Amino acid sequence: MDDLTRRSLLALARFQIALALLIFLPAWSLTYWQGLVYWFLFGAACVGVTLYFVRNDPALVRRRMAAGPTAESEPTQKIILWCASAALIATYIVCALDHRFGWSQLSIGMVLFGDALVLIGFYGIFVTFKENSFAAATVRALMADGPCAASSPIVARTTRSGTASPVGSPDLPSLF
């Protein structure tokens, strides 16, 4: 196992442990099957995408290793990422507390539909990274020899951070 693969899998393992703590500690239960299914699918998708790109585009993985608020150089980007991180953490905690206290009930079909949306989202990430090898975790200007043409409509509507624009138009600003 090369160093990049080892570092990538170690980072994923740390992330999965942190995610498990965020999901299962507030729920105070390991029998939270909805959380278990989500945690497993999310982890498996992360590992699958990571291993694919470690093997087929290691430069992309190296560029994406430094991520999050501390990796940003612009103060505005740091604030945005801290707020987004806090909102994501709060979402996991509220969902776990919802399970623990029984605030709402979802059918099995709705839970599985949500899990399918997670997998569809990972497929979108995979396609974006495959089409745009220069998608870094932070925004940086890279010099090229000439103009860069998008190879597909998906890449043509991709914002600077490497995620698809929710409004579907490259002319409108996106928070992503």
Backbone as JSON Lines, residues from 0, in Angstrom:
{"i":0,"aa":"M","n":[0.86,-1.18,0.0],"ca":[0.0,0.0,0.0],"c":[0.9,1.23,0.0]}
{"i":1,"aa":"D","n":[0.68,2.13,-0.97],"ca":[1.52,3.32,-1.05],"c":[1.07,4.36,-0.01]}
{"i":2,"aa":"D","n":[1.88,5.41,0.16],"ca":[1.65,6.4,1.2],"c":[0.33,7.14,1.0]}
{"i":3,"aa":"L","n":[-0.01,7.5,-0.24],"ca":[-1.25,8.23,-0.5],"c":[-2.47,7.38,-0.13]}
{"i":4,"aa":"T","n":[-2.46,6.13,-0.51],"ca":[-3.57,5.23,-0.17],"c":[-3.69,5.08,1.34]}
{"i":5,"aa":"R","n":[-2.57,4.89,2.02],"ca":[-2.57,4.76,3.47],"c":[-3.12,6.01,4.14]}
{"i":6,"aa":"R","n":[-2.63,7.2,3.72],"ca":[-3.11,8.45,4.32],"c":[-4.59,8.67,4.03]}
{"i":7,"aa":"S","n":[-5.03,8.34,2.82],"ca":[-6.45,8.51,2.46],"c":[-7.35,7.61,3.28]}
{"i":8,"aa":"L","n":[-6.97,6.34,3.41],"ca":[-7.78,5.41,4.18],"c":[-7.76,5.73,5.67]}
{"i":9,"aa":"L","n":[-6.64,6.22,6.17],"ca":[-6.57,6.63,7.57],"c":[-7.48,7.83,7.83]}
{"i":10,"aa":"A","n":[-7.47,8.8,6.91],"ca":[-8.36,9.97,7.04],"c":[-9.82,9.53,6.99]}
{"i":11,"aa":"L","n":[-10.15,8.61,6.1],"ca":[-11.52,8.1,6.02],"c":[-11.92,7.36,7.28]}
{"i":12,"aa":"A","n":[-11.01,6.6,7.84],"ca":[-11.31,5.87,9.09],"c":[-11.58,6.85,10.22]}
{"i":13,"aa":"R","n":[-10.76,7.9,10.33],"ca":[-11.0,8.93,11.36],"c":[-12.35,9.61,11.14]}
{"i":14,"aa":"F","n":[-12.66,9.91,9.88],"ca":[-13.94,10.55,9.58],"c":[-15.1,9.63,9.94]}
{"i":15,"aa":"Q","n":[-15.0,8.35,9.6],"ca":[-16.08,7.41,9.9],"c":[-16.3,7.26,11.4]}
{"i":16,"aa":"I","n":[-15.22,7.29,12.17],"ca":[-15.35,7.23,13.63],"c":[-16.07,8.48,14.14]}
{"i":17,"aa":"A","n":[-15.65,9.64,13.65],"ca":[-16.31,10.88,14.06],"c":[-17.78,10.88,13.65]}
{"i":18,"aa":"L","n":[-18.08,10.4,12.45],"ca":[-19.47,10.34,11.98],"c":[-20.29,9.39,12.85]}
{"i":19,"aa":"A","n":[-19.7,8.25,13.21],"ca":[-20.4,7.3,14.08],"c":[-20.72,7.95,15.43]}
{"i":20,"aa":"L","n":[-19.78,8.69,15.97],"ca":[-20.02,9.38,17.24],"c":[-21.14,10.41,17.1]}
{"i":21,"aa":"L","n":[-21.15,11.15,15.99],"ca":[-22.2,12.15,15.76],"c":[-23.57,11.52,15.59]}
{"i":22,"aa":"I","n":[-23.61,10.34,15.01],"ca":[-24.89,9.68,14.75],"c":[-25.38,8.91,15.98]}
{"i":23,"aa":"F","n":[-24.49,8.14,16.61],"ca":[-24.95,7.19,17.61],"c":[-24.89,7.69,19.06]}
{"i":24,"aa":"L","n":[-24.0,8.61,19.38],"ca":[-23.99,9.13,20.76],"c":[-25.27,9.91,21.09]}
{"i":25,"aa":"P","n":[-25.69,10.88,20.27],"ca":[-26.94,11.58,20.61],"c":[-28.16,10.65,20.58]}
{"i":26,"aa":"A","n":[-28.13,9.64,19.7],"ca":[-29.25,8.68,19.64],"c":[-29.22,7.75,20.84]}
{"i":27,"aa":"W","n":[-28.06,7.6,21.46],"ca":[-27.84,6.75,22.62],"c":[-28.27,5.31,22.35]}
{"i":28,"aa":"S","n":[-27.97,4.88,21.11],"ca":[-28.38,3.54,20.73],"c":[-27.59,3.07,19.51]}
{"i":29,"aa":"L","n":[-27.2,1.82,19.52],"ca":[-26.6,1.21,18.33],"c":[-27.66,0.46,17.52]}
{"i":30,"aa":"T","n":[-28.9,0.43,18.02],"ca":[-29.99,-0.22,17.29],"c":[-30.73,0.78,16.41]}
{"i":31,"aa":"Y","n":[-30.16,1.92,16.2],"ca":[-30.69,2.96,15.32],"c":[-30.4,2.52,13.88]}
{"i":32,"aa":"W","n":[-31.26,1.66,13.33],"ca":[-30.97,1.02,12.05],"c":[-30.86,2.03,10.91]}
{"i":33,"aa":"Q","n":[-31.65,3.1,10.97],"ca":[-31.57,4.12,9.93],"c":[-30.17,4.76,9.92]}
{"i":34,"aa":"G","n":[-29.66,5.01,11.11],"ca":[-28.32,5.57,11.22],"c":[-27.25,4.59,10.77]}
{"i":35,"aa":"L","n":[-27.44,3.31,11.12],"ca":[-26.48,2.28,10.69],"c":[-26.43,2.15,9.18]}
{"i":36,"aa":"V","n":[-27.59,2.13,8.54],"ca":[-27.63,2.01,7.08],"c":[-26.97,3.22,6.44]}
{"i":37,"aa":"Y","n":[-27.31,4.42,6.92],"ca":[-26.71,5.64,6.38],"c":[-25.2,5.62,6.58]}
{"i":38,"aa":"W","n":[-24.75,5.3,7.79],"ca":[-23.33,5.3,8.1],"c":[-22.58,4.31,7.22]}
{"i":39,"aa":"F","n":[-23.15,3.13,7.03],"ca":[-22.51,2.13,6.18],"c":[-22.45,2.58,4.72]}
{"i":40,"aa":"L","n":[-23.58,3.06,4.18],"ca":[-23.61,3.51,2.78],"c":[-22.66,4.67,2.54]}
{"i":41,"aa":"F","n":[-22.68,5.63,3.45],"ca":[-21.81,6.8,3.32],"c":[-20.35,6.37,3.35]}
{"i":42,"aa":"G","n":[-20.0,5.51,4.29],"ca":[-18.62,5.03,4.4],"c":[-18.2,4.22,3.19]}
{"i":43,"aa":"A","n":[-19.06,3.32,2.74],"ca":[-18.73,2.49,1.57],"c":[-18.56,3.36,0.33]}
{"i":44,"aa":"A","n":[-19.41,4.36,0.16],"ca":[-19.29,5.25,-1.0],"c":[-18.0,6.06,-0.92]}
{"i":45,"aa":"C","n":[-17.66,6.54,0.28],"ca":[-16.4,7.28,0.46],"c":[-15.2,6.41,0.11]}
{"i":46,"aa":"V","n":[-15.19,5.19,0.62],"ca":[-14.07,4.28,0.35],"c":[-14.0,3.95,-1.14]}
{"i":47,"aa":"G","n":[-15.14,3.65,-1.74],"ca":[-15.15,3.31,-3.17],"c":[-14.64,4.44,-4.05]}
{"i":48,"aa":"V","n":[-15.14,5.64,-3.82],"ca":[-14.71,6.8,-4.61],"c":[-13.22,7.08,-4.36]}
{"i":49,"aa":"T","n":[-12.82,7.02,-3.11],"ca":[-11.41,7.3,-2.78],"c":[-10.48,6.29,-3.43]}
{"i":50,"aa":"L","n":[-10.79,5.0,-3.3],"ca":[-9.92,3.99,-3.89],"c":[-9.85,4.1,-5.41]}
{"i":51,"aa":"Y","n":[-10.98,4.43,-6.03],"ca":[-10.97,4.62,-7.48],"c":[-10.0,5.73,-7.87]}
{"i":52,"aa":"F","n":[-10.1,6.87,-7.19],"ca":[-9.27,8.01,-7.58],"c":[-7.83,7.88,-7.11]}
{"i":53,"aa":"V","n":[-7.57,7.16,-6.03],"ca":[-6.18,6.9,-5.63],"c":[-5.49,6.1,-6.73]}
{"i":54,"aa":"R","n":[-6.23,5.18,-7.3],"ca":[-5.69,4.33,-8.36],"c":[-5.62,5.05,-9.71]}
{"i":55,"aa":"N","n":[-6.66,5.83,-10.05],"ca":[-6.77,6.4,-11.39],"c":[-6.41,7.88,-11.51]}
{"i":56,"aa":"D","n":[-6.41,8.62,-10.41],"ca":[-6.07,10.04,-10.46],"c":[-5.5,10.48,-9.11]}
{"i":57,"aa":"P","n":[-4.31,10.0,-8.77],"ca":[-3.74,10.32,-7.46],"c":[-3.51,11.82,-7.24]}
{"i":58,"aa":"A","n":[-3.26,12.57,-8.32],"ca":[-3.07,14.02,-8.17],"c":[-4.33,14.68,-7.63]}
{"i":59,"aa":"L","n":[-5.49,14.22,-8.07],"ca":[-6.76,14.74,-7.56],"c":[-6.87,14.48,-6.06]}
{"i":60,"aa":"V","n":[-6.55,13.28,-5.64],"ca":[-6.64,12.93,-4.22],"c":[-5.67,13.79,-3.41]}
{"i":61,"aa":"R","n":[-4.46,14.0,-3.91],"ca":[-3.49,14.84,-3.19],"c":[-4.03,16.25,-3.01]}
{"i":62,"aa":"R","n":[-4.64,16.8,-4.07],"ca":[-5.2,18.16,-3.99],"c":[-6.35,18.24,-3.01]}
{"i":63,"aa":"R","n":[-7.1,17.17,-2.84],"ca":[-8.28,17.18,-1.98],"c":[-7.99,16.76,-0.54]}
{"i":64,"aa":"M","n":[-6.75,16.39,-0.24],"ca":[-6.42,15.95,1.11],"c":[-6.52,17.08,2.14]}
{"i":65,"aa":"A","n":[-6.15,18.29,1.75],"ca":[-6.27,19.44,2.66],"c":[-7.63,20.08,2.4]}
{"i":66,"aa":"A","n":[-8.55,19.9,3.33],"ca":[-9.9,20.41,3.14],"c":[-10.42,21.01,4.44]}
{"i":67,"aa":"G","n":[-11.5,21.74,4.32],"ca":[-12.15,22.3,5.49],"c":[-11.74,23.72,5.77]}
{"i":68,"aa":"P","n":[-12.29,24.28,6.82],"ca":[-12.05,25.69,7.13],"c":[-10.58,26.03,7.36]}
{"i":69,"aa":"T","n":[-9.83,25.12,7.96],"ca":[-8.43,25.42,8.24],"c":[-7.56,25.4,7.0]}
{"i":70,"aa":"A","n":[-8.01,24.76,5.93],"ca":[-7.23,24.7,4.69],"c":[-7.41,25.95,3.83]}
{"i":71,"aa":"E","n":[-8.44,26.71,4.08],"ca":[-8.71,27.91,3.28],"c":[-7.79,29.05,3.68]}
{"i":72,"aa":"S","n":[-7.42,29.87,2.69],"ca":[-6.58,31.03,2.98],"c":[-7.4,32.31,3.1]}
{"i":73,"aa":"E","n":[-8.56,32.35,2.46],"ca":[-9.42,33.54,2.5],"c":[-10.3,33.52,3.75]}
{"i":74,"aa":"P","n":[-10.32,34.61,4.51],"ca":[-11.14,34.65,5.73],"c":[-12.63,34.4,5.46]}
{"i":75,"aa":"T","n":[-13.14,34.92,4.36],"ca":[-14.55,34.72,4.03],"c":[-14.85,33.24,3.8]}
{"i":76,"aa":"Q","n":[-13.96,32.56,3.09],"ca":[-14.14,31.13,2.84],"c":[-14.06,30.34,4.15]}
{"i":77,"aa":"K","n":[-13.18,30.74,5.05],"ca":[-13.09,30.08,6.36],"c":[-14.41,30.2,7.11]}
{"i":78,"aa":"I","n":[-14.99,31.4,7.12],"ca":[-16.26,31.62,7.82],"c":[-17.37,30.78,7.21]}
{"i":79,"aa":"I","n":[-17.44,30.79,5.88],"ca":[-18.47,30.01,5.19],"c":[-18.34,28.53,5.53]}
{"i":80,"aa":"L","n":[-17.12,28.01,5.5],"ca":[-16.93,26.59,5.78],"c":[-17.16,26.26,7.25]}
{"i":81,"aa":"W","n":[-16.81,27.15,8.18],"ca":[-17.11,26.91,9.59],"c":[-18.62,26.85,9.79]}
{"i":82,"aa":"C","n":[-19.36,27.77,9.15],"ca":[-20.82,27.78,9.28],"c":[-21.43,26.53,8.65]}
{"i":83,"aa":"A","n":[-20.94,26.14,7.47],"ca":[-21.45,24.93,6.81],"c":[-21.14,23.69,7.65]}
{"i":84,"aa":"S","n":[-19.96,23.63,8.24],"ca":[-19.59,22.49,9.08],"c":[-20.49,22.43,10.32]}
{"i":85,"aa":"A","n":[-20.73,23.57,10.94],"ca":[-21.59,23.61,12.13],"c":[-23.01,23.17,11.77]}
{"i":86,"aa":"A","n":[-23.51,23.62,10.63],"ca":[-24.86,23.24,10.2],"c":[-24.94,21.73,9.92]}
{"i":87,"aa":"L","n":[-23.92,21.17,9.31],"ca":[-23.91,19.74,9.03],"c":[-23.86,18.93,10.32]}
{"i":88,"aa":"I","n":[-23.01,19.33,11.24],"ca":[-22.92,18.64,12.54],"c":[-24.27,18.73,13.27]}
{"i":89,"aa":"A","n":[-24.88,19.91,13.25],"ca":[-26.18,20.08,13.91],"c":[-27.24,19.18,13.27]}
{"i":90,"aa":"T","n":[-27.18,19.02,11.96],"ca":[-28.14,18.16,11.26],"c":[-28.02,16.71,11.75]}
{"i":91,"aa":"Y","n":[-26.79,16.21,11.84],"ca":[-26.58,14.84,12.33],"c":[-27.1,14.71,13.76]}
{"i":92,"aa":"I","n":[-26.78,15.67,14.6],"ca":[-27.19,15.6,16.01],"c":[-28.71,15.65,16.15]}
{"i":93,"aa":"V","n":[-29.37,16.55,15.41],"ca":[-30.83,16.66,15.5],"c":[-31.49,15.38,15.0]}
{"i":94,"aa":"C","n":[-30.99,14.8,13.93],"ca":[-31.57,13.53,13.44],"c":[-31.43,12.43,14.48]}
{"i":95,"aa":"A","n":[-30.26,12.37,15.13],"ca":[-30.06,11.34,16.17],"c":[-30.97,11.59,17.37]}
{"i":96,"aa":"L","n":[-31.11,12.85,17.77],"ca":[-32.01,13.18,18.87],"c":[-33.46,12.88,18.51]}
{"i":97,"aa":"D","n":[-33.83,13.1,17.25],"ca":[-35.17,12.78,16.76],"c":[-35.44,11.29,16.96]}
{"i":98,"aa":"H","n":[-34.46,10.47,16.62],"ca":[-34.63,9.03,16.82],"c":[-34.75,8.69,18.31]}
{"i":99,"aa":"R","n":[-33.88,9.28,19.1],"ca":[-33.84,8.97,20.53],"c":[-35.15,9.31,21.24]}
{"i":100,"aa":"F","n":[-35.71,10.47,20.9],"ca":[-36.91,10.94,21.59],"c":[-38.21,10.67,20.83]}
{"i":101,"aa":"G","n":[-38.1,10.09,19.63],"ca":[-39.28,9.73,18.86],"c":[-40.11,10.92,18.4]}
{"i":102,"aa":"W","n":[-39.45,11.99,18.0],"ca":[-40.17,13.19,17.58],"c":[-40.95,12.99,16.3]}
{"i":103,"aa":"S","n":[-40.44,12.16,15.4],"ca":[-41.14,11.94,14.13],"c":[-40.96,10.48,13.71]}
{"i":104,"aa":"Q","n":[-41.82,10.04,12.84],"ca":[-41.76,8.68,12.32],"c":[-41.71,8.74,10.8]}
{"i":105,"aa":"L","n":[-40.78,8.01,10.22],"ca":[-40.68,7.9,8.77],"c":[-40.9,6.46,8.37]}
{"i":106,"aa":"S","n":[-41.53,6.28,7.23],"ca":[-41.71,4.92,6.72],"c":[-40.36,4.38,6.24]}
{"i":107,"aa":"I","n":[-40.26,3.08,6.17],"ca":[-39.04,2.44,5.68],"c":[-38.74,2.92,4.27]}
{"i":108,"aa":"G","n":[-39.78,3.07,3.47],"ca":[-39.6,3.54,2.1],"c":[-38.97,4.92,2.03]}
{"i":109,"aa":"M","n":[-39.38,5.82,2.91],"ca":[-38.8,7.17,2.93],"c":[-37.33,7.14,3.36]}
{"i":110,"aa":"V","n":[-37.03,6.31,4.34],"ca":[-35.64,6.18,4.8],"c":[-34.77,5.66,3.67]}
{"i":111,"aa":"L","n":[-35.22,4.62,2.98],"ca":[-34.46,4.05,1.88],"c":[-34.37,5.01,0.7]}
{"i":112,"aa":"F","n":[-35.41,5.8,0.48],"ca":[-35.36,6.83,-0.57],"c":[-34.27,7.86,-0.24]}
{"i":113,"aa":"G","n":[-34.21,8.27,1.02],"ca":[-33.16,9.2,1.44],"c":[-31.77,8.61,1.26]}
{"i":114,"aa":"D","n":[-31.62,7.33,1.57],"ca":[-30.34,6.66,1.37],"c":[-29.99,6.58,-0.11]}
{"i":115,"aa":"A","n":[-31.0,6.35,-0.95],"ca":[-30.76,6.33,-2.4],"c":[-30.29,7.71,-2.88]}
{"i":116,"aa":"L","n":[-30.85,8.77,-2.32],"ca":[-30.41,10.12,-2.68],"c":[-28.95,10.35,-2.3]}
{"i":117,"aa":"V","n":[-28.53,9.79,-1.17],"ca":[-27.12,9.89,-0.77],"c":[-26.24,9.23,-1.83]}
{"i":118,"aa":"L","n":[-26.63,8.03,-2.27],"ca":[-25.84,7.33,-3.29],"c":[-25.85,8.08,-4.62]}
{"i":119,"aa":"I","n":[-26.98,8.67,-4.98],"ca":[-27.04,9.47,-6.21],"c":[-26.11,10.68,-6.08]}
{"i":120,"aa":"G","n":[-26.09,11.29,-4.9],"ca":[-25.18,12.41,-4.65],"c":[-23.72,11.99,-4.81]}
{"i":121,"aa":"F","n":[-23.37,10.82,-4.29],"ca":[-22.0,10.33,-4.46],"c":[-21.68,10.04,-5.92]}
{"i":122,"aa":"Y","n":[-22.67,9.56,-6.66],"ca":[-22.44,9.35,-8.09],"c":[-22.16,10.69,-8.77]}
{"i":123,"aa":"G","n":[-22.89,11.73,-8.39],"ca":[-22.64,13.07,-8.94],"c":[-21.25,13.56,-8.61]}
{"i":124,"aa":"I","n":[-20.81,13.32,-7.38],"ca":[-19.45,13.7,-6.98],"c":[-18.43,12.93,-7.82]}
{"i":125,"aa":"F","n":[-18.66,11.62,-7.98],"ca":[-17.75,10.79,-8.76],"c":[-17.63,11.29,-10.2]}
{"i":126,"aa":"V","n":[-18.77,11.57,-10.83],"ca":[-18.75,12.04,-12.22],"c":[-18.05,13.39,-12.31]}
{"i":127,"aa":"T","n":[-18.31,14.28,-11.37],"ca":[-17.68,15.6,-11.38],"c":[-16.17,15.47,-11.26]}
{"i":128,"aa":"F","n":[-15.7,14.66,-10.32],"ca":[-14.26,14.49,-10.15],"c":[-13.63,13.79,-11.35]}
{"i":129,"aa":"K","n":[-14.35,12.84,-11.93],"ca":[-13.82,12.13,-13.1],"c":[-13.68,13.07,-14.3]}
{"i":130,"aa":"E","n":[-14.66,13.95,-14.46],"ca":[-14.65,14.9,-15.58],"c":[-13.71,16.08,-15.33]}
{"i":131,"aa":"N","n":[-13.54,16.46,-14.06],"ca":[-12.75,17.63,-13.72],"c":[-11.66,17.22,-12.75]}
{"i":132,"aa":"S","n":[-10.55,16.79,-13.28],"ca":[-9.44,16.31,-12.46],"c":[-8.8,17.42,-11.62]}
{"i":133,"aa":"F","n":[-9.13,18.67,-11.92],"ca":[-8.53,19.78,-11.19],"c":[-9.38,20.26,-10.03]}
{"i":134,"aa":"A","n":[-10.42,19.53,-9.67],"ca":[-11.28,19.91,-8.57],"c":[-10.53,19.73,-7.25]}
{"i":135,"aa":"A","n":[-10.15,20.84,-6.65],"ca":[-9.43,20.79,-5.38],"c":[-10.41,21.07,-4.24]}
{"i":136,"aa":"A","n":[-9.99,20.82,-3.03],"ca":[-10.84,21.08,-1.87],"c":[-10.91,22.57,-1.56]}
{"i":137,"aa":"T","n":[-9.92,23.32,-2.02],"ca":[-9.91,24.76,-1.85],"c":[-9.83,25.41,-3.22]}
{"i":138,"aa":"V","n":[-10.23,26.67,-3.29],"ca":[-10.23,27.39,-4.56],"c":[-8.84,27.94,-4.82]}
{"i":139,"aa":"R","n":[-8.25,27.55,-5.94],"ca":[-6.95,28.04,-6.35],"c":[-6.97,28.27,-7.85]}
{"i":140,"aa":"A","n":[-6.23,29.25,-8.31],"ca":[-6.1,29.48,-9.76],"c":[-4.93,28.66,-10.27]}
{"i":141,"aa":"L","n":[-5.17,27.88,-11.31],"ca":[-4.11,27.09,-11.94],"c":[-3.87,27.64,-13.34]}
{"i":142,"aa":"M","n":[-2.62,27.72,-13.73],"ca":[-2.28,28.2,-15.06],"c":[-2.4,27.05,-16.06]}
{"i":143,"aa":"A","n":[-2.95,27.35,-17.22],"ca":[-3.08,26.36,-18.28],"c":[-2.47,26.93,-19.55]}
{"i":144,"aa":"D","n":[-2.18,26.07,-20.5],"ca":[-1.59,26.51,-21.75],"c":[-2.58,27.22,-22.65]}
{"i":145,"aa":"G","n":[-3.84,27.01,-22.45],"ca":[-4.83,27.64,-23.3],"c":[-6.19,27.54,-22.66]}
{"i":146,"aa":"P","n":[-7.24,27.94,-23.4],"ca":[-8.59,27.87,-22.84],"c":[-8.99,26.43,-22.57]}
{"i":147,"aa":"C","n":[-9.75,26.24,-21.53],"ca":[-10.19,24.91,-21.14],"c":[-11.66,24.76,-21.52]}
{"i":148,"aa":"A","n":[-11.97,23.8,-22.36],"ca":[-13.35,23.56,-22.76],"c":[-13.92,22.42,-21.93]}
{"i":149,"aa":"A","n":[-15.15,22.58,-21.49],"ca":[-15.81,21.54,-20.72],"c":[-16.12,20.37,-21.63]}
{"i":150,"aa":"S","n":[-15.91,19.15,-21.12],"ca":[-16.12,17.97,-21.94],"c":[-17.54,17.42,-21.85]}
{"i":151,"aa":"S","n":[-18.35,17.97,-20.95],"ca":[-19.72,17.51,-20.86],"c":[-20.58,18.61,-20.25]}
{"i":152,"aa":"P","n":[-21.91,18.54,-20.42],"ca":[-22.79,19.56,-19.82],"c":[-22.68,19.61,-18.31]}
{"i":153,"aa":"I","n":[-22.36,18.48,-17.66],"ca":[-22.23,18.47,-16.21],"c":[-21.07,19.36,-15.79]}
{"i":154,"aa":"V","n":[-19.92,19.2,-16.47],"ca":[-18.76,20.0,-16.12],"c":[-18.98,21.46,-16.48]}
{"i":155,"aa":"A","n":[-19.71,21.73,-17.54],"ca":[-19.99,23.1,-17.94],"c":[-20.77,23.83,-16.86]}
{"i":156,"aa":"R","n":[-21.51,23.12,-16.05],"ca":[-22.3,23.75,-14.98],"c":[-21.69,23.5,-13.61]}
{"i":157,"aa":"T","n":[-20.41,23.28,-13.57],"ca":[-19.73,23.03,-12.31],"c":[-19.12,24.33,-11.81]}
{"i":158,"aa":"T","n":[-19.29,24.59,-10.53],"ca":[-18.76,25.81,-9.95],"c":[-17.29,25.64,-9.58]}
{"i":159,"aa":"R","n":[-16.68,26.69,-9.08],"ca":[-15.26,26.68,-8.76],"c":[-14.87,25.59,-7.78]}
{"i":160,"aa":"S","n":[-15.74,25.24,-6.86],"ca":[-15.36,24.28,-5.83],"c":[-15.51,22.83,-6.28]}
{"i":161,"aa":"G","n":[-16.01,22.6,-7.47],"ca":[-16.11,21.24,-7.98],"c":[-17.43,20.56,-7.69]}
{"i":162,"aa":"T","n":[-18.46,21.32,-7.32],"ca":[-19.76,20.72,-7.09],"c":[-20.76,21.35,-8.04]}
{"i":163,"aa":"A","n":[-21.78,20.61,-8.4],"ca":[-22.76,21.08,-9.36],"c":[-23.57,22.23,-8.78]}
{"i":164,"aa":"S","n":[-23.84,23.2,-9.62],"ca":[-24.63,24.35,-9.19],"c":[-26.08,23.95,-8.96]}
{"i":165,"aa":"P","n":[-26.66,24.3,-7.81],"ca":[-28.04,23.89,-7.55],"c":[-29.04,24.61,-8.44]}
{"i":166,"aa":"V","n":[-28.67,25.75,-9.0],"ca":[-29.6,26.47,-9.85],"c":[-29.46,26.06,-11.3]}
{"i":167,"aa":"G","n":[-28.45,25.29,-11.63],"ca":[-28.31,24.75,-12.97],"c":[-27.83,25.75,-14.0]}
{"i":168,"aa":"S","n":[-27.33,26.89,-13.57],"ca":[-26.85,27.88,-14.52],"c":[-25.48,28.38,-14.1]}
{"i":169,"aa":"P","n":[-24.49,28.31,-14.98],"ca":[-23.17,28.79,-14.62],"c":[-23.13,30.31,-14.51]}
{"i":170,"aa":"D","n":[-24.16,31.02,-14.97],"ca":[-24.18,32.47,-14.91],"c":[-24.62,33.0,-13.56]}
{"i":171,"aa":"L","n":[-25.29,32.18,-12.75],"ca":[-25.77,32.62,-11.46],"c":[-24.8,32.19,-10.37]}
{"i":172,"aa":"P","n":[-24.55,33.05,-9.4],"ca":[-23.62,32.66,-8.33],"c":[-24.19,31.51,-7.51]}
{"i":173,"aa":"S","n":[-23.3,30.71,-6.99],"ca":[-23.69,29.56,-6.19],"c":[-22.9,29.57,-4.91]}
{"i":174,"aa":"L","n":[-23.52,29.12,-3.82],"ca":[-22.8,29.02,-2.55],"c":[-21.95,27.78,-2.51]}
{"i":175,"aa":"F","n":[-22.12,26.91,-3.47],"ca":[-21.39,25.65,-3.47],"c":[-20.19,25.79,-4.33]}
